[in-house]
Amino acid sequence: MTAIKRMFVLLCGYEILPMTVSLRGADPRFIVSVPICAYLLDTSEGWVLFDAGLDSFHLTDPDQVSRYFSPGAWFPPPVVKPVHEMEAQLKAIGIGFEDISVLILSHLHADHSGHIKRMREARIVIQKVEYDYAFSDEPKIAYFPEDYDLPGLNWQIIDGDTPIMPGIEAIFTPGHTPGHQSLVLDLPVTGKVILTADVGDWIENFTREILPGSASDDDEAIASIRRINALQRETGAEMFLTHDPVLVQKIKLAPDFYE
Ligand SMILES: [Zn+2]
C-alpha cells in the first residue's frame, strides 16, 4: 500500500559551478550549470514536499548578496528566473505553500532550504545529525540561517532510516553533509523511486562511484553512493537526481507528473 498518488518534479533554478564541485577529480577548467530540483507528492495524507529550493530573496536583497554571493564566496550566484519560482509552480498545480502538510528536507544547504519560512504550519522532517550541525556554532559553507533558524517552525527530528507514511521512507545517506537523507518512494504506476538528493549530483557519481567534490566525510559519501546503487539494483527503482543537468532534460517536469 502506498499513500502516494502523484509525484511532481519542480525545477527551481540553476547553480553555476566548477564541475569539480559535483565530480571529484574533474578537469578544473570545466564550469557547468546544474539544476536545483524539488519534489512534490500528492498523497492520501496531504501534500508532501521534498526539499524547499533556493529563495530568490538571497539573490536580490543587496545585504544578502554581499553576505553570501560576493566574489570570493559563492560566485557567480545561482539563477532563479520567474519560471523557476516554487510558488508559481505550486499555483499551476492548484495549491500554495499553506497546503503543504509535510516538508522533508534532505539537508539544510541553501539550495534546499529556501522556502521553509513559507511553510510554518508544515511538519518539517530532518535528520537529527543535520539539525544539530546546522544549528551548531561550527563555521559552515552554504548554510543560510535566515532560511531555517526561525521561531515557530514545526520540526520533526528523526534519527536514521524512518518510514514517513505508507510508500515514503527516509533513508540516512550522510557524506555530502553530516546528516543528509534521501527518500525511497512507492508510486502506484511507476513503482519504486529513489530521490537521491545530493548523494551524487550527476549520474556518473553513481555509475562510476565518483565522490562529490563537496563532502563532509569521504567514507560516508562513498558508502551512501554504494547504498543507493545497491538499493537500485535490488528494487529496479528509477532514480531522480536533484542536480543532474542532463537527466533533468529527460524527465517530466511539473505540472506534468508521475503516477
Ligand atoms: Zn544541493
Boltz pocket constraint, residues with backbone or C-beta under 6 A from the ligand:
constraints:
  - pocket:
      binder: B
      contacts: [[A, 109], [A, 111], [A, 112], [A, 198], [A, 242], [A, 243]]
      max_distance: 6.0
